[in-house]
Amino acid sequence: MSYLEYNLKTVPSGPTKIFYINWALLLLISAVAGVGVLMLYSVAGGSFSPWAGQQMERFAMGVVLMFVVAMIPIWFWRNIAAVAFGFSLILLLYVEFFGVVGMGAQRWINLGFMRLQPSELTKITLVMLLAAYYDWLPQDKVSRPLWVLIPLLLILAPVFLVLTQPDLGTSILLTAGGGIMMFLAGVHWLYFAVVILIGVALIYAVLVSRGTDWQLLNDYQYRRIDTFIDPSTDPLGAGYHITQSKIALGSGGWTGRGFMQGTQSRLNFLPEKHTDFIFTTLAEEFGFVGAFSLLVLYALIILFCIISAMRMKDRFSSLLTLGIAATFFLFFAVNMSMVMGLAPVVGVPLPLVSYGGSAMLVLMAAFGLVQSAHVHRAR
């Protein structure tokens, strides 16, 4: 009996699928989202308007979306991976010409009830496509040059489109997420060594090109680099964000100032307090204990995904689950590093906590894929 025949005979079907949902994972996701609503309530001065109430509604929509995705067999998502990725590229092209401009960038599509950011969708469809690609590709071809070039081109296509918006943070996440997928699939480590060398050379070129006719980054992105190296060089300008963020982080101490007692956020010293810098609000109000507790919740979500992936018998489900877990890790790792001054400020929201519509719904759909793989694994 083939594995496909065995799999079809041993996976749950019909209404009984609901009992095979990974409820522990859903509970952890809900706990993190609850932290987000609590902090959005706080930064609004003790009001569900304008952020916390909408965040609750979007999370409820996300949970419904997660269940819908989870109930659809995982082989369906494998078969449409290329279509989903192609659709996300079309949306990125649409944004290039007709997208909504906000905060100096053209990244969104106005749907009326919300603004969709196609680059968020691309982060997940890229993982889907690479998981399907390496599921189809025989293991002995994984490290051959031709078969390594194909996924590289698949990664670089959306990275180029996102860079033109411009959105450096998402471009970094797409590149890192794609690289992790290739590593998980078993691509030889020498390829990664070459990429690292190219990366070092590219960083050098970026620094050297500053002020020239062939400057590789925008001026505001160079200011972010300057701020990262020494925020005190422009404390009221480019260094303002990270300086205020560090003040908020330090003033929280071990246990924090107390709920809704953070001076940096309440007195509006902290910029983007409901999106990119919401972690500093949490650290100021609940201190090291609160920040570490959120980090533990994130770590448990990743751990449950890894455990689920280890129990799966097909390569696509395993790679997809691990890839989504890795992407989720990159989200919060980059955001936390950014607000603590360990990485340049690149505008990456804190997953499930920062205020946002498309980011929340896409992430919940991604966890729906993890649940689909979990529900439909052979038992």
N, C-alpha and C positions, 0 to 999 in steps of 0.2 A: 504494500500500500504506500503510495507517495505521501510526502509530507502534506501536500495540499489536501488530499483526500482525508488524511488523518486530522488535519486542522479543522476542516469543515465538519467533521463528525464530533469534535471535542470542544468547540467553542460554544458559548451560550447563545441562544437565539430567542427571538420574540421578547415579550415583556420581562422575562426573567433576567435580561441583560442588566437591568437597573440594580440588581442585587450584587453585581460584580464590579460596580464602580469602586474605585479606590477612595473610600470615604475619609480615611485618615489624611490623604493628600488634599482633598477638598476642604477639610476642617482647617488645615494649616493655611491654605490659600485664603480662606475666609477670615482667619485670625489676622493675617497681614493686612488684608483689605480693611478690617475693622480698625487697625492702628491708623491706617490712612484717613479714614473718616473722622476718627478722633482728633487727629492733628489738623485736618482741614477745618473742623469745627472750632478748634483753638485759634488758628491764625485768622479766622473771620471774627474774632472777638466774642465767641460764644454764640454763634449763629449757624444754622444749617445753610443759610444763603450767604454767598452765591455758590459755594464750592461743595460743601459736605453733602447737601441734599442731592445734587446732581451726581456726585460720585456714588452715592448709595444706589441711585436709579441705574446707573451704568453698570455697576457691579451685579445688580440683580439681572439685568439684560445679559451680562457676561456669563452668569451661572446658567441661564437658560440656553445660551449659545453653546456652552461647554457640554451640556447634556445632549443637545442635538447632535453635535459633532461626535460625541462619545458613542452614541447609539448606532452610528453608521459604521459598517465593517471597515477594518483598517486597510484591507486590500483595495477598497474604493479610493481611499486617499492616496494609496501608492499609485494607482492607475491615472489619477488626475494631477499628479505632482507637477508634470511638465506644463500642463494647461494652467494650473494655478500660478506657476512662476511666470509664464508668458503674460498672463493677465496683469500681474503686479508690475511687469516691465511696461506694459501699455499704459497703466495708470501713472507710472513715473514719467513717461513721455508726455502724457496729457498735462501733468503738473508743469512740465517744462514750458509749455506754451499757454496754458489756460489756468494755471494754479493761482490760489489766493496768496497774496503777499502779506506777511506778518513778521514784525521784528526784524526787518531787513532781509528776509528769506522767503523764497517762493516754494512752499513745501506742502500745501494743503489743497484739498478739493472740497468745495462748499456743497454739502448735501442738504442744507436747509436746517435740519434738526441737530446737526453736528458737522464738524470739519474733519474729514478723513485725511490722514497722513499716509500715503501709499508706501513710504519707506518703512513704516512699522510693519506693514503686511509683508513686505519683501524679506524682512529678517526671517520670517517663518517659512515662506514659500521656498526660499533658498535652501533651508535645512531639509524641507520635504524633497526637493529635487535631488539634492546630493545624496540623501538616504536612498532614494529610488535608484539613482545612478549606480551606487556602489552595491546595491542589492542585485542589480542586473549584471554588473561587471564581474567576471570570474576573478577569484582571489589572486591568481597568478599574474594577472594583468594590471593590478592596482598601481604598481610602482613603475610601469613602463612609461617612457616619456610622452608618447601620444595620448595615453589614457590619463596622464597627469595634467596635460595641457588643457583638455576639455573642461574639467571642473574649474581650472584657473580662469578660463574665459567666462564661464558661467558666473563666477564670483565678481570678476572685474566689470562686467556689463552693468549691473545695478550700482556698483561702487562709483563708476564714472558718472552715471545719471544723478546720483545723490550728491556727489561733490559739486555739481553745477548748480545746485539749489541756492546757496551752498549749505551743506550739513556735514561738517567734519566728524562729529561724534557718531552719527549713524554709519558713515563710511567706515570708520574704525571698527565698529561693531560688526558690520557685514564682513569685513576682511577677516577679523579674528574668528567670527563664527564659522565662516567657510573653511578657514585653516584648521580649526579644531575638528570639523567634520572629516577632513582629509586625513588628519592624524588618527582619529578613531577608526577610520576605514582601513588603516594599515599602510599608508603611503610611507616610503622609506625616509628616515630622518635626514638624509643628506639634502633632500629637496628643501626641507625647512631651514637647514643651515644656509643654503644659498639665498633663500628668501630673507633671512635675518641680515645677511651681508648686504643685500639689495636695499633693505630697509634702512640700514645704517647709512648707506650711500645716499639714499633719498633724503634722509634727515639733513645730511650735510648739504645737499643741493638746495633744500628748502631754506636753510640758514644763509647760504651764500647768495641766493637769488634775491634776497630782500633789498628793495630799493632799485632793482634793475628792471629793464624792459621785459624780462621773462620771469618776473616774480611769480612764484608758484602758489602762494596763499594770499588771501585778502589781508588788508591792513589790520582789521580787527582780530584776525586769527594770530597774527604776529604779536599783537598786544597781549593776547592771552598767553602766549609763550613767555613774553617778558614778565607778565604777572606771575606765572608759575615759578619762574626762576627767582624773582625778588618782588613780592607784592608791595613792598614799601617804596618802590620807585615811583609809584603813582597811586597813593592810598585813596585819593578822592576821585580817581578816574578809573583806569582799567583794573587797578588793584583793589577797588572798593569792595567788590563782591566777596573775594576770598578773605580779605581782611575782616570784614564783618562776620563772615562765616566762622573764622577761627575764634573770634571773640565770643560768639554764641556757643561754640563747642567747648571752649575753656571755662566759660562761666557756669556751665551746667554741673561741673564737678562730678561726684560719685552718684548722687541721687537726684540732682536737678533742682531747679527753682520751684517746681510745682506746676501742676496743670494750669494752663492759661496765665502763667506768671513770667513767661520769658520776655525780657525787656527788648531784646533785639528784634523779635518778631512783632510784639505788640506795639512798639514805637516805630515800626516800619524802617528800622535800620537795615534789616535783612532783605535783600532783593529776591524776587521770585520765590518768596517764602512758601507758596502753595504748590510749586512745581519742582524745579531743579534743586532748590535748597531746603526742601522740607525736612530732610534728615537732620539738619542743624537745629531746626525748631524742636524736633524730638529730643535731641541731645541736650539742648538747653533746659527743657522743661522736665525731663526724666533722667538726665545725667547719663553716666556710663552704664548704669544698670539698664535703663530703657533702651539705649542704643545697642548694647550687647544682646538684649533679649530679642530685638528685631533681627539681629544678625543670626541668632540661633534659629529663629523661625525660618529664615531664608535657607540656612544650612540644612534644616530638616526637610524642606521641600525638595532640595537637590538630592538628599540621601534617599528619600522615598522614590524619586524618579530612577536613581541608579539601581536600587533594589529591584524595582519593577522591570527595568531593562535587562537585568541579569537573569530574570526568570523567563524571558521571551525566547522562543525557539526559532523565530525567523529574523533574518538580518535587517530587513527594513524597519520593523518595529523597534528593534533594539537601537539601531543607529538614530532613528527619529527621536526616540525618547531621550537618549543621551545628548543629542544635538540640541533639543529644546532646553534640557537642563543646563547645558553649557551656555546657551544664549541667555537664559535667565540669570545665570551667574555673572555673565559679562555686564548685564544691565545694572545690577546693584553694586558690583565691584567697581565699575567705572564711576558711577554716581558718587559712592562713598569716598573713593579716592579723590575725586574732583573737589568735593566740598571740604575735605580735610587738607587740601593743598598738596596731595601726593601725586596728582596728575593735573594737566591743564584743564581749564573749564571748557568743556565741549558741548554742553547742553544736552545731557542724557538724563531723563527723569528716573526717579526711584520707582521700580516696578510695584504696582498695586497700591502704592502709597501716594505718589504725586498725582495731582489733579490732571485728568486727561481722558478724552473719550476714545479715540482710535487706539491708543496704546493699551488701554484697559481691555477693550473688546478683542483686539488681536491677541493679546497675551492669554485671555481666557479661552479663545479658540485654540490656541497652541496647547493649553492644558487639556482641552477637549481631545486633541490628537493623542496626547499621552494616555488619557483615559480610554480612548478607543483601542489603542494598542494593548492596554491592560485588560480591558473587558474581553477582547477577541483573541487573546493568546490561548494557545492549546493547553488544555489541562488534563 
